[in-house]
Structures are given as C-alpha cells and as structure tokens.
C-alpha cells in the first residue's frame, strides 16, 4: 500500500512564501504517513504570472530544494513548475524522489489552452519505489487519450496537479476523473488550490471509479491509500484487456470539423 498526501494550499504572493508553505504541508503529511505528496498546479509560481520571470531550468534551483526536502522527510514529491529550455517555455510537473534519487523525471503538459507555452510530446511513466506513476496537468484529464496512454505505459497511479478556478467545475471534474479511472482501471489523484478564486475539492479515485477522498474548499491535507496489490488482483478483468487496437484507425490522425476522417465515407 502507498499513502498519498494531497496538499491543498492557497496560492502565495511569492515563490519563497509558497515554498515555505509546501515544506510545512509536506512535513505534516509525512508525519501522518504519506509516502508521496502532490501539490496543486501553479503552487510554486504565479497563476496569472509572468512565465518568463517565473520559469527556470529543470533540474534547477527549485528541484534542488525539493530534493533536499524529499531526502529530509523520506517522501516522493510531485510539483508543478514553469520550465525554461532555450527559447521554449513549458508547463511541467516533476517527480522528486527520496534517498538521494533527486529528479526522477518530468512531464511537460501536452494539452494547452492558449499559446503561452510549448506543448509537450509524450506521457512518460516512472518507477517510484514499488509502483509506477504517471503525471498529467489539469485539462489533460479532459482528453481520454492522456490517461489511456499513461495506463498502457504501465502507470498504476496518475497524479494530476490542477488549478480549476470555479466551483461550477466540481461535478464535471468529479465525473471526468471517475470515468478516466474506471475505463483505464487506474488510481487517479487530482489536487487543486484552495482559496476564493479556486475550486479546492481535491479528489482521489480508485481503479473502480469510486471516490476514496473528496476534500472541501479550504486549505488542508488529505490522505489516500493506493492499494497496488488490490489493483494487481483485478486489473486483468479491466476494459484494457478487451481493447481492439486494430479497429482504431483514426486515433492517431488530427482532424477538424467539416472534414472527413480518413477511412470513412462522407455522409
């Protein structure tokens, strides 16, 4: 079993204040038994922000600080950073490991709204001490291909730092995440910021699509038990094993309304 800590925090005015709060929340979660903690999207940067000034390299100064924290508290950490790589800006999630592992891996957000960032080009999966973890960010969950790709690549748990900014999204987000978990037989954890401008209501869903944890709108720490042993017992009865990939000819094709997808007959 893996205990995941959901760190639902309000945004701060600066990176230093935000990092100080992360240390406080991660330390408390670790003392309650969390082995992996996840922060909201934009937790260590400005949501409105100036991406150019907030962005940094990965690895870089923030991943170095997170590495020290992971080593000191013996926890894995998933956090969101704005990444600068040459002339490109990315919205990225990092996985930091304890016991001097440091940066285990990073994910660059694929599905973007707007043109401020460069899209990533894949959904990597990483080993994390006896289980495999994949990451996505916020609206990636709206695209079924995101979770399916992570699951087919071996993820047992999908962690999603998010920044939903309206309570109107609560039922929608819950429904989407439950379906994504069920159709892929995978655990999903999604963490939102707290505060007046954000949804809060962070959530953990098991591989059957059942809600294990639903937080309220205020700041706090939630804990969810990820039962990898139970997942292993049931995963071969999932929809994943009944897929027929040879029949999905158009899935790798980009097409738009008012065009005819390849291999189909116009109406």
URWO-V127161 format. One record per residue. RES is the residue in three letters. OMEGA is omega in whole degrees, -180 to 180 (none if undefined). Layout:
res;omega
RES;OMEGA
RES;OMEGA
This chain:
res;omega
UNK;177
UNK;178
UNK;-179
UNK;177
UNK;178
UNK;-175
UNK;-177
UNK;-173
UNK;171
UNK;177
UNK;177
UNK;-175
UNK;-177
UNK;177
UNK;-178
UNK;178
UNK;-180
UNK;180
UNK;177
UNK;178
UNK;178
UNK;178
UNK;-180
UNK;-177
UNK;-180
UNK;179
UNK;179
UNK;179
UNK;178
UNK;179
UNK;177
UNK;175
UNK;-180
UNK;176
UNK;177
UNK;176
UNK;-179
UNK;179
UNK;172
UNK;171
UNK;179
UNK;180
UNK;-176
UNK;179
UNK;-179
UNK;179
UNK;179
UNK;175
UNK;176
UNK;-172
UNK;-176
UNK;-178
UNK;179
UNK;-173
UNK;178
UNK;179
UNK;173
UNK;0
UNK;-177
UNK;-175
UNK;-179
UNK;177
UNK;176
UNK;178
UNK;179
UNK;177
UNK;178
UNK;179
UNK;180
UNK;179
UNK;-176
UNK;-176
UNK;179
UNK;-180
UNK;167
UNK;-179
UNK;169
UNK;-178
UNK;179
UNK;177
UNK;168
UNK;-172
UNK;173
UNK;178
UNK;-174
UNK;180
UNK;-175
UNK;173
UNK;180
UNK;169
UNK;-167
UNK;171
UNK;179
UNK;172
UNK;-179
UNK;-177
UNK;177
UNK;177
UNK;174
UNK;173
UNK;-178
UNK;-179
UNK;178
UNK;180
UNK;178
UNK;176
UNK;176
UNK;-174
UNK;-176
UNK;-174
UNK;-173
UNK;172
UNK;-173
UNK;-173
UNK;-177
UNK;-176
UNK;172
UNK;180
UNK;173
UNK;-175
UNK;178
UNK;-179
UNK;-178
UNK;177
UNK;-172
UNK;173
UNK;-178
UNK;174
UNK;176
UNK;173
UNK;-177
UNK;-173
UNK;172
UNK;-178
UNK;167
UNK;-176
UNK;170
UNK;-171
UNK;170
UNK;-177
UNK;-179
UNK;-179
UNK;-176
UNK;-179
UNK;-177
UNK;-178
UNK;179
UNK;179
UNK;179
UNK;-180
UNK;180
UNK;177
UNK;173
UNK;-179
UNK;171
UNK;-177
UNK;174
UNK;-180
UNK;-173
UNK;167
UNK;-174
UNK;179
UNK;176
UNK;-169
UNK;177
UNK;179
UNK;178
UNK;-178
UNK;-171
UNK;-178
UNK;179
UNK;-178
UNK;180
UNK;-179
UNK;-180
UNK;-176
UNK;178
UNK;178
UNK;-179
UNK;180
UNK;-177
UNK;-174
UNK;179
UNK;-175
UNK;-179
UNK;173
UNK;177
UNK;174
UNK;179
UNK;-175
UNK;178
UNK;172
UNK;169
UNK;177
UNK;-175
UNK;-174
UNK;-174
UNK;-174
UNK;-168
UNK;174
UNK;177
UNK;-167
UNK;171
UNK;-176
UNK;179
UNK;-173
UNK;175
UNK;-179
UNK;179
UNK;178
UNK;177
UNK;-176
UNK;172
UNK;-179
UNK;176
UNK;-177
UNK;-173
UNK;176
UNK;177
UNK;179
UNK;174
UNK;179
UNK;179
UNK;179
UNK;178
UNK;-175
UNK;-179
UNK;179
UNK;179
UNK;177
UNK;-179
UNK;-178
UNK;-172
UNK;-168
UNK;-179
UNK;174
UNK;-175
UNK;178
UNK;-178
UNK;-176
UNK;179
UNK;178
UNK;177
UNK;-173
UNK;-178
UNK;-177
UNK;-173
UNK;-169
UNK;-173
UNK;-174
UNK;-180
UNK;-177
UNK;175
UNK;177
UNK;-173
UNK;176
UNK;180
UNK;171
UNK;-179
UNK;178
UNK;179
UNK;176
UNK;179
UNK;-180
UNK;179
UNK;177
UNK;none
